[in-house]
Amino acid sequence: MVNICVFASSSNNLDEIYYRDASELGMLMGKKGMNIVYGGSRLGMMYACASKVKEFGGQIIGVMPKRLYDLGYGNPDDCKEFILTTGMRERKAKMDEISEGVIALAGGFGTLEEISEMIVQKQLGYNKKPIILLNTNGFYDNLIKFFGTIIESKFAKKGTEELYYIAQTPEDAVNYILSYSSQELSYSGKF
């Protein structure tokens, strides 16, 4: 795998532990020859991760809606490739199209929406990519519990928890991607 999509917060006002994990993830990705596909800005955890990917030998591919770029949030200078889209939906589609795996770091509603769509795409058989939630500081604990409620209440079939992987550390996330094989999963992709 070469291009890994990373969804993450763009906030610059978070606890330092989140930026540390984002930076460590970027460092490990870069050292392992992975490139990052990300939101294209110099903000928050997304940039903490992207800048380390580049520092340690990987490349940055930024994907940003034109509206955000026009507001001055773009970071084309650090990117090997910088892609402008018409809106957020096109942005997600492009990020999905050019990546071989997905890691969600801690984030807000945008990150939640992005990772949820990727899980649904995999559930319906549109992709077989590894999907990882990096559970820094227990950030995703309540979401994981809610996913369990969805399954227990039969809104999703048992086994759908195999669509995604919960990583507790950046190293765990990178190791999962490196060892991933779509044949290893027993989940059939049927909903």
Backbone as CSV, one residue per row, in Angstrom:
resi,resn,N_x,N_y,N_z,CA_x,CA_y,CA_z,C_x,C_y,C_z
1,MET,0.836,-1.188,0.000,0.000,0.000,0.000,0.874,1.242,0.000
2,VAL,0.437,2.219,-0.711,1.235,3.434,-0.812,0.502,4.630,-0.218
3,ASN,-0.697,4.922,-0.692,-1.436,6.103,-0.239,-2.429,5.734,0.861
4,ILE,-2.239,6.345,2.022,-3.133,6.110,3.148,-3.884,7.400,3.453
5,CYS,-5.200,7.315,3.427,-6.047,8.461,3.753,-6.122,8.601,5.265
6,VAL,-5.875,9.801,5.751,-5.965,10.075,7.183,-7.006,11.158,7.409
7,PHE,-8.037,10.800,8.167,-9.052,11.755,8.606,-8.698,12.175,10.029
8,ALA,-8.781,13.475,10.313,-8.410,13.963,11.643,-8.923,15.378,11.853
9,SER,-8.873,15.793,13.089,-9.301,17.141,13.461,-8.400,18.205,12.837
10,SER,-9.012,19.333,12.500,-8.252,20.490,12.026,-8.089,21.534,13.128
11,SER,-8.481,21.176,14.345,-8.387,22.118,15.462,-6.946,22.244,15.968
12,ASN,-6.564,23.463,16.300,-5.259,23.725,16.916,-5.373,23.903,18.423
13,ASN,-6.503,23.527,19.015,-6.748,23.784,20.436,-7.033,22.521,21.236
14,LEU,-6.371,21.434,20.920,-6.628,20.159,21.575,-5.543,19.844,22.589
15,ASP,-5.783,18.828,23.399,-4.776,18.323,24.319,-3.577,17.820,23.518
16,GLU,-2.399,18.039,24.018,-1.158,17.706,23.319,-1.051,16.232,22.935
17,ILE,-1.666,15.346,23.689,-1.570,13.908,23.396,-2.075,13.571,21.989
18,TYR,-3.071,14.307,21.511,-3.615,14.048,20.179,-2.624,14.422,19.080
19,TYR,-1.936,15.545,19.251,-0.930,15.950,18.266,0.273,15.013,18.300
20,ARG,0.627,14.534,19.507,1.742,13.592,19.627,1.462,12.310,18.848
21,ASP,0.259,11.744,19.031,-0.082,10.518,18.300,-0.157,10.770,16.798
22,ALA,-0.689,11.918,16.403,-0.756,12.249,14.973,0.652,12.349,14.386
23,SER,1.552,13.011,15.112,2.938,13.148,14.651,3.638,11.801,14.589
24,GLU,3.421,10.968,15.613,4.044,9.642,15.626,3.527,8.791,14.463
25,LEU,2.232,8.863,14.214,1.670,8.126,13.090,2.316,8.573,11.786
26,GLY,2.433,9.878,11.584,3.059,10.397,10.369,4.496,9.946,10.221
27,MET,5.240,9.969,11.321,6.628,9.518,11.293,6.705,8.051,10.870
28,LEU,5.882,7.202,11.477,5.892,5.774,11.163,5.466,5.523,9.719
29,MET,4.457,6.248,9.256,4.024,6.096,7.865,5.156,6.468,6.903
30,GLY,5.787,7.606,7.148,6.884,8.043,6.293,8.022,7.048,6.258
31,LYS,8.391,6.525,7.429,9.486,5.555,7.509,9.153,4.262,6.775
32,LYS,7.885,3.910,6.699,7.464,2.675,6.035,7.129,2.892,4.554
33,GLY,7.422,4.090,4.041,7.216,4.356,2.617,5.782,4.661,2.238
34,MET,4.982,5.060,3.195,3.584,5.397,2.910,3.454,6.890,2.647
35,ASN,2.524,7.232,1.763,2.151,8.622,1.516,0.854,8.898,2.258
36,ILE,0.578,10.159,2.510,-0.669,10.538,3.168,-1.572,11.272,2.187
37,VAL,-2.830,10.903,2.212,-3.887,11.638,1.521,-4.671,12.300,2.645
38,TYR,-4.750,13.627,2.645,-5.392,14.320,3.763,-6.104,15.566,3.265
39,GLY,-6.690,16.302,4.191,-7.543,17.432,3.863,-6.885,18.664,3.279
40,GLY,-5.561,18.705,3.226,-4.888,19.761,2.477,-4.583,21.057,3.199
41,SER,-4.705,21.099,4.534,-4.445,22.364,5.243,-3.209,22.259,6.135
42,ARG,-2.880,23.365,6.775,-1.793,23.410,7.757,-2.363,23.458,9.172
43,LEU,-3.507,22.848,9.378,-4.202,22.945,10.654,-4.272,21.619,11.402
44,GLY,-4.206,21.707,12.716,-4.546,20.624,13.608,-3.768,19.339,13.456
45,MET,-4.438,18.270,13.872,-3.838,16.951,13.836,-3.546,16.503,12.421
46,MET,-4.397,16.921,11.483,-4.178,16.501,10.103,-2.820,16.978,9.605
47,TYR,-2.441,18.202,9.951,-1.148,18.697,9.495,-0.008,18.141,10.343
48,ALA,-0.254,17.912,11.633,0.776,17.290,12.474,1.196,15.958,11.879
49,CYS,0.236,15.209,11.399,0.513,13.914,10.778,1.179,14.092,9.417
50,ALA,0.608,14.915,8.567,1.118,15.098,7.205,2.557,15.607,7.196
51,SER,2.864,16.573,8.046,4.214,17.141,8.044,5.260,16.097,8.428
52,LYS,4.903,15.183,9.319,5.837,14.122,9.715,5.983,13.075,8.621
53,VAL,4.900,12.779,7.904,5.018,11.855,6.775,6.089,12.384,5.823
54,LYS,5.993,13.654,5.496,6.945,14.260,4.560,8.359,14.287,5.143
55,GLU,8.471,14.656,6.405,9.785,14.738,7.048,10.506,13.382,7.030
56,PHE,9.742,12.302,7.117,10.341,10.972,7.190,10.243,10.180,5.887
57,GLY,10.099,10.881,4.761,10.283,10.244,3.469,9.044,9.974,2.640
58,GLY,7.864,10.175,3.202,6.648,9.984,2.428,6.259,11.253,1.693
59,GLN,5.192,11.166,0.951,4.710,12.334,0.217,3.304,12.702,0.683
60,ILE,2.966,13.968,0.460,1.673,14.499,0.877,0.806,14.753,-0.352
61,ILE,-0.420,14.254,-0.280,-1.428,14.553,-1.296,-2.573,15.252,-0.572
62,GLY,-2.795,16.503,-0.892,-3.859,17.277,-0.265,-5.094,17.320,-1.149
63,VAL,-6.255,17.185,-0.527,-7.524,17.253,-1.255,-8.426,18.229,-0.502
64,MET,-8.827,19.315,-1.171,-9.566,20.374,-0.476,-10.663,20.956,-1.361
65,PRO,-11.829,21.211,-0.782,-12.860,21.917,-1.546,-12.407,23.339,-1.884
66,LYS,-12.771,23.812,-3.050,-12.366,25.146,-3.498,-12.797,26.242,-2.523
67,ARG,-13.966,26.084,-1.934,-14.451,27.098,-0.987,-13.489,27.283,0.189
68,LEU,-12.993,26.170,0.748,-12.038,26.266,1.862,-10.707,26.831,1.388
69,TYR,-10.311,26.460,0.180,-9.079,26.993,-0.378,-9.182,28.509,-0.554
70,ASP,-10.317,28.963,-1.063,-10.535,30.402,-1.270,-10.544,31.175,0.046
71,LEU,-10.862,30.500,1.145,-10.825,31.133,2.471,-9.414,31.160,3.058
72,GLY,-8.453,30.590,2.347,-7.055,30.654,2.771,-6.567,29.468,3.578
73,TYR,-7.287,28.357,3.572,-6.893,27.198,4.372,-5.972,26.234,3.640
74,GLY,-5.741,26.428,2.374,-4.969,25.480,1.574,-3.485,25.484,1.885
75,ASN,-2.868,24.331,1.659,-1.443,24.158,1.881,-0.794,23.470,0.670
76,PRO,-0.899,24.065,-0.506,-0.342,23.393,-1.688,1.181,23.294,-1.678
77,ASP,1.865,24.175,-0.960,3.325,24.200,-0.995,3.961,22.927,-0.442
78,ASP,3.345,22.306,0.552,3.905,21.092,1.146,3.504,19.829,0.407
79,CYS,2.601,19.956,-0.528,2.020,18.780,-1.171,2.711,18.429,-2.487
80,LYS,2.934,17.140,-2.696,3.382,16.653,-4.001,2.277,16.890,-5.007
81,GLU,1.032,16.665,-4.563,-0.140,16.877,-5.400,-1.202,17.554,-4.533
82,PHE,-1.841,18.577,-5.085,-2.896,19.297,-4.365,-4.107,19.349,-5.280
83,ILE,-5.193,18.746,-4.821,-6.382,18.596,-5.654,-7.516,19.436,-5.096
84,LEU,-8.091,20.278,-5.941,-9.260,21.063,-5.544,-10.525,20.352,-6.018
85,THR,-11.535,20.330,-5.142,-12.818,19.730,-5.495,-13.910,20.789,-5.372
86,THR,-15.092,20.474,-5.918,-16.187,21.440,-5.860,-16.834,21.491,-4.480
87,GLY,-16.765,20.420,-3.730,-17.388,20.402,-2.405,-16.877,19.241,-1.571
88,MET,-17.466,19.064,-0.387,-17.032,18.035,0.550,-17.304,16.624,0.025
89,ARG,-18.420,16.424,-0.642,-18.728,15.082,-1.158,-17.698,14.653,-2.200
90,GLU,-17.356,15.554,-3.079,-16.357,15.247,-4.102,-14.989,15.022,-3.457
91,ARG,-14.723,15.782,-2.401,-13.460,15.620,-1.674,-13.341,14.205,-1.117
92,LYS,-14.385,13.740,-0.436,-14.359,12.388,0.126,-14.202,11.341,-0.969
93,ALA,-14.921,11.517,-2.069,-14.839,10.559,-3.169,-13.422,10.502,-3.735
94,LYS,-12.782,11.642,-3.896,-11.420,11.690,-4.427,-10.435,11.058,-3.450
95,MET,-10.602,11.348,-2.163,-9.710,10.759,-1.155,-9.850,9.241,-1.148
96,ASP,-11.068,8.770,-1.273,-11.336,7.333,-1.327,-10.694,6.733,-2.584
97,GLU,-10.871,7.395,-3.696,-10.382,6.896,-4.987,-8.874,6.707,-5.007
98,ILE,-8.129,7.595,-4.375,-6.666,7.559,-4.494,-5.960,6.942,-3.293
99,SER,-6.700,6.342,-2.380,-6.071,5.735,-1.207,-6.312,4.233,-1.145
100,GLU,-5.365,3.542,-0.522,-5.465,2.096,-0.352,-5.846,1.689,1.060
101,GLY,-5.949,2.636,1.957,-6.318,2.364,3.339,-6.742,3.656,4.011
102,VAL,-7.386,3.533,5.174,-7.934,4.697,5.866,-7.630,4.604,7.358
103,ILE,-7.171,5.706,7.917,-6.992,5.805,9.366,-7.738,7.041,9.843
104,ALA,-8.601,6.863,10.832,-9.288,7.996,11.449,-8.648,8.275,12.799
105,LEU,-8.086,9.458,12.928,-7.610,9.929,14.216,-8.784,10.604,14.914
106,ALA,-8.569,11.083,16.112,-9.621,11.803,16.810,-10.053,12.996,15.969
107,GLY,-11.349,13.276,15.981,-11.851,14.388,15.194,-13.280,14.717,15.542
108,GLY,-13.812,15.708,14.889,-15.173,16.167,15.147,-16.181,15.523,14.227
109,PHE,-17.249,16.246,13.942,-18.334,15.710,13.130,-17.887,15.334,11.723
110,GLY,-16.958,16.099,11.152,-16.464,15.783,9.820,-15.759,14.441,9.787
111,THR,-14.903,14.197,10.766,-14.193,12.921,10.844,-15.174,11.776,11.049
112,LEU,-16.153,11.984,11.906,-17.170,10.951,12.152,-17.928,10.620,10.867
113,GLU,-18.298,11.651,10.131,-19.034,11.447,8.880,-18.160,10.728,7.855
114,GLU,-16.888,11.107,7.773,-15.985,10.504,6.798,-15.746,9.024,7.094
115,ILE,-15.473,8.698,8.343,-15.187,7.302,8.677,-16.454,6.456,8.582
116,SER,-17.601,7.028,8.926,-18.864,6.282,8.799,-19.122,5.920,7.352
117,GLU,-18.890,6.850,6.442,-19.103,6.561,5.024,-18.168,5.465,4.547
118,MET,-16.918,5.487,4.987,-15.974,4.456,4.569,-16.401,3.072,5.072
119,ILE,-16.908,3.005,6.288,-17.375,1.728,6.831,-18.567,1.217,6.017
120,VAL,-19.501,2.105,5.689,-20.662,1.708,4.886,-20.221,1.252,3.491
121,GLN,-19.284,1.963,2.881,-18.776,1.571,1.559,-18.203,0.151,1.609
122,LYS,-17.479,-0.145,2.667,-16.900,-1.479,2.812,-17.990,-2.515,3.088
123,GLN,-18.963,-2.146,3.920,-20.072,-3.052,4.235,-20.825,-3.462,2.976
124,LEU,-20.991,-2.532,2.056,-21.735,-2.797,0.827,-20.870,-3.384,-0.293
125,GLY,-19.589,-3.569,0.010,-18.710,-4.210,-0.961,-18.071,-3.294,-1.974
126,TYR,-18.116,-1.983,-1.753,-17.494,-1.051,-2.692,-15.982,-0.951,-2.506
127,ASN,-15.489,-1.375,-1.356,-14.045,-1.432,-1.159,-13.713,-2.529,-0.151
128,LYS,-12.450,-2.896,-0.111,-11.951,-3.883,0.853,-10.765,-3.309,1.608
129,LYS,-10.716,-1.992,1.712,-9.582,-1.319,2.326,-9.567,-1.527,3.837
130,PRO,-8.383,-1.537,4.416,-8.325,-1.515,5.871,-8.834,-0.167,6.382
131,ILE,-9.690,-0.221,7.389,-10.248,0.981,8.010,-9.890,0.915,9.491
132,ILE,-9.181,1.915,9.950,-8.654,1.904,11.314,-9.114,3.147,12.058
133,LEU,-9.556,2.948,13.286,-9.816,4.055,14.196,-8.695,4.058,15.217
134,LEU,-7.900,5.124,15.248,-6.829,5.250,16.230,-7.431,5.834,17.502
135,ASN,-7.497,5.017,18.529,-8.228,5.345,19.757,-7.357,6.070,20.782
136,THR,-6.746,7.144,20.372,-5.901,7.944,21.259,-6.673,8.382,22.493
137,ASN,-6.100,8.114,23.654,-6.672,8.598,24.913,-8.108,8.104,25.122
138,GLY,-8.461,6.963,24.517,-9.820,6.424,24.648,-10.872,7.240,23.920
139,PHE,-10.440,8.068,22.958,-11.354,8.983,22.277,-12.557,8.271,21.664
140,TYR,-12.340,7.110,21.070,-13.420,6.408,20.373,-14.163,5.385,21.240
141,ASP,-13.878,5.321,22.516,-14.515,4.320,23.384,-16.040,4.349,23.298
142,ASN,-16.620,5.522,23.407,-18.090,5.620,23.371,-18.657,5.288,21.996
143,LEU,-17.939,5.652,20.938,-18.393,5.317,19.591,-18.345,3.806,19.377
144,ILE,-17.296,3.172,19.850,-17.174,1.719,19.736,-18.312,1.038,20.497
145,LYS,-18.610,1.559,21.655,-19.732,1.023,22.442,-21.050,1.205,21.667
146,PHE,-21.230,2.352,21.038,-22.438,2.604,20.241,-22.505,1.662,19.047
147,PHE,-21.374,1.426,18.389,-21.345,0.445,17.303,-21.829,-0.908,17.799
148,GLY,-21.409,-1.277,19.020,-21.873,-2.523,19.631,-23.375,-2.528,19.833
149,THR,-23.926,-1.391,20.240,-25.377,-1.268,20.421,-26.096,-1.447,19.087
150,ILE,-25.559,-0.870,18.027,-26.145,-1.018,16.692,-26.228,-2.500,16.325
151,ILE,-25.163,-3.235,16.593,-25.117,-4.661,16.256,-26.032,-5.467,17.172
152,GLU,-25.949,-5.216,18.470,-26.785,-5.951,19.431,-28.272,-5.722,19.184
153,SER,-28.620,-4.539,18.740,-30.023,-4.205,18.465,-30.452,-4.623,17.064
154,LYS,-29.572,-5.268,16.337,-29.843,-5.843,15.013,-30.075,-4.802,13.910
155,PHE,-29.505,-3.597,14.109,-29.503,-2.623,13.024,-28.357,-2.913,12.053
156,ALA,-27.425,-3.740,12.487,-26.349,-4.258,11.634,-26.098,-5.695,12.071
157,LYS,-25.634,-6.500,11.142,-25.421,-7.915,11.438,-24.185,-8.131,12.302
158,LYS,-24.234,-9.180,13.089,-23.062,-9.590,13.850,-21.942,-9.859,12.858
159,GLY,-20.776,-9.441,13.167,-19.642,-9.577,12.262,-19.259,-8.277,11.589
160,THR,-20.158,-7.300,11.622,-19.812,-6.026,10.973,-18.679,-5.311,11.704
161,GLU,-18.423,-5.698,12.953,-17.296,-5.093,13.674,-15.961,-5.469,13.023
162,GLU,-15.977,-6.460,12.126,-14.764,-6.832,11.401,-14.477,-5.891,10.227
163,LEU,-15.377,-4.969,9.970,-15.166,-4.000,8.895,-14.104,-2.973,9.244
164,TYR,-13.851,-2.785,10.519,-12.903,-1.774,10.981,-12.043,-2.372,12.085
165,TYR,-10.927,-1.727,12.328,-9.985,-2.171,13.341,-9.754,-1.033,14.316
166,ILE,-9.727,-1.347,15.597,-9.454,-0.342,16.624,-7.989,-0.456,17.021
167,ALA,-7.221,0.566,16.719,-5.809,0.610,17.098,-5.653,1.467,18.342
168,GLN,-4.851,1.008,19.262,-4.629,1.764,20.504,-3.413,2.680,20.425
169,THR,-2.525,2.415,19.466,-1.316,3.226,19.305,-1.059,3.458,17.812
170,PRO,-0.296,4.491,17.479,0.071,4.690,16.076,0.809,3.480,15.491
171,GLU,1.672,2.869,16.271,2.404,1.689,15.802,1.441,0.542,15.478
172,ASP,0.444,0.355,16.324,-0.579,-0.662,16.093,-1.298,-0.397,14.767
173,ALA,-1.629,0.855,14.498,-2.329,1.220,13.257,-1.478,0.903,12.034
174,VAL,-0.217,1.303,12.056,0.678,1.066,10.915,0.924,-0.427,10.724
175,ASN,1.129,-1.146,11.815,1.350,-2.592,11.712,0.132,-3.301,11.129
176,TYR,-1.069,-2.831,11.493,-2.276,-3.436,10.939,-2.335,-3.226,9.425
177,ILE,-2.036,-2.026,8.982,-2.049,-1.753,7.541,-1.014,-2.622,6.825
178,LEU,0.169,-2.740,7.408,1.220,-3.525,6.763,0.874,-5.003,6.680
179,SER,0.087,-5.500,7.624,-0.243,-6.921,7.634,-1.610,-7.228,7.025
180,TYR,-2.301,-6.204,6.592,-3.674,-6.360,6.136,-3.792,-7.147,4.832
181,SER,-4.767,-7.999,4.807,-5.136,-8.706,3.581,-6.641,-8.852,3.598
182,SER,-7.305,-8.433,2.541,-8.772,-8.498,2.519,-9.268,-9.937,2.660
183,GLN,-8.443,-10.926,2.293,-8.851,-12.320,2.428,-8.874,-12.771,3.886
184,GLU,-8.181,-12.055,4.761,-8.126,-12.445,6.170,-9.454,-12.229,6.880
185,LEU,-10.288,-11.357,6.335,-11.547,-11.052,6.994,-12.600,-12.087,6.644
186,SER,-13.316,-12.518,7.661,-14.353,-13.514,7.419,-15.681,-12.866,7.064
187,TYR,-15.807,-11.553,7.294,-17.058,-10.858,7.008,-17.323,-10.871,5.500
188,SER,-18.517,-11.227,5.096,-18.820,-11.443,3.691,-19.123,-10.178,2.901
189,GLY,-19.343,-9.050,3.580,-19.701,-7.826,2.887,-21.196,-7.715,2.665
190,LYS,-21.958,-8.694,3.106,-23.407,-8.638,2.939,-24.010,-7.968,4.159
191,PHE,-25.003,-7.153,3.902,-25.628,-6.427,4.998,-26.961,-7.051,5.318
